[in-house]
């Protein structure tokens, strides 16, 4: 019989503060922990979510958090909000800045404002020497350009779905790439090919729970324990042992977020 496995996996991107977890958060975290998912990075998406995120971290010692302004909520963000973010990062327990970035998928999101709000957060991350948790949809080149402009590459691009060439340029700068449930879709050939090209030393695992449901569970919440499935799938794609991938991606998260 093998020895009991200590909690090894880190979910590098999970919205445990989400209201859809309000009725069973505690149980889900416990269940995940017993199965080997031992640490969670919870990114805040707007100033009004900061209290909920802080509360989850306070209640659960295995939860670390980052603070940021997500491009999806660009209409809500204000100069005062950015000031509040800066103030909140000062002397806080935040392990990163984000979720922030650029989203070009939704056409109604003001791109100029997105760029300004994103760039302000890159400057803050650099100032506080904290890693960026990046949300990037259809905007890999512009996000990368902004990071180059500020010569700051301490970051993870979550749920990455750019090209092999983009992944190569980005990882050459030491930026981590996060992968989640989308890789489990048998139709996701392009993403699976991309993952083959990414060095495990620069990969992180995530569920993005409760969002990004698995292809075979449409409409259902994605859960913390689902990180195990992501780990197994990516290990199979990479042709490595799941234990090895778990240990390596945990080391990566520990390194970037100084856990
Ligand atoms: Zn997210």
Boltz pocket constraint, residues with backbone or C-beta under 6 A from the ligand:
constraints:
  - pocket:
      binder: B
      contacts: [[A, 13], [A, 15], [A, 43], [A, 99], [A, 208]]
      max_distance: 6.0
